[in-house]
Amino acid sequence: MKEFFKDIKGDKTIISAFLINFFLIVSTVVFILFFYGKLPPFIPIFNQLPWGEQRLGSQITIFIPILVSLSIFVLNIIISASIYKKIPLISRMLAAISLLVEILTFLFTIKTITLIT
């Protein structure tokens, strides 16, 4: 497994993007866990749906954006490590995309929690 990630360890752009991404994922989870007891029973998490009860989810649905972001993060690390020797630019782009997704997830989570608490 160490040989698999050996190539991307030398690229400072990819490593810094993935480290910042990991820090933001941990920060988002800590922020959610800090306010989890103060959350109401239903949260307006599905904002793209029509107005009413369809927009609401239970407290546990606040973790859905984190799980999506985490799965994108892991998938992008694996893809970046596998194609780095052939196309390093795509690996850097995947790191940047993963970072952008996590920044938006972090902002969405903070905005949602501060709106309802």
Residue pairs with C-beta under 8 A, 6 or more apart in sequence:
4 81
4 82
5 77
5 81
7 81
7 84
7 85
8 14
8 15
8 77
8 80
8 81
8 84
8 91
9 15
11 84
11 88
11 91
11 92
13 92
13 95
14 80
14 84
14 91
14 92
14 95
17 92
17 95
17 96
17 98
17 99
18 73
18 77
18 95
18 98
18 99
20 99
21 73
21 95
21 98
21 99
21 102
22 73
24 99
24 102
24 103
24 105
24 106
25 66
25 69
25 70
25 73
25 102
27 106
28 66
28 69
28 102
28 105
28 106
28 109
29 66
31 109
31 110
31 113
32 62
32 63
32 66
32 109
32 113
35 113
35 117
36 59
36 62
38 117
39 59
39 62
39 113
39 116
39 117
40 59
40 116
41 58
41 59
42 56
42 57
42 58
42 59
43 56
43 57
43 58
43 59
43 61
43 62
43 112
43 116
44 55
44 56
44 112
44 115
44 116
45 55
45 56
45 57
45 61
45 62
45 64
45 65
45 112
46 54
46 55
46 56
46 57
47 55
49 55
57 64
62 109
62 112
62 113
65 105
65 108
65 109
66 105
66 109
68 105
69 101
69 102
69 105
72 97
72 98
72 101
73 98
73 101
73 102
76 94
76 95
76 97
76 98
77 98
79 91
79 94
80 90
80 91
80 94
80 95
81 91
83 90
83 91
84 91
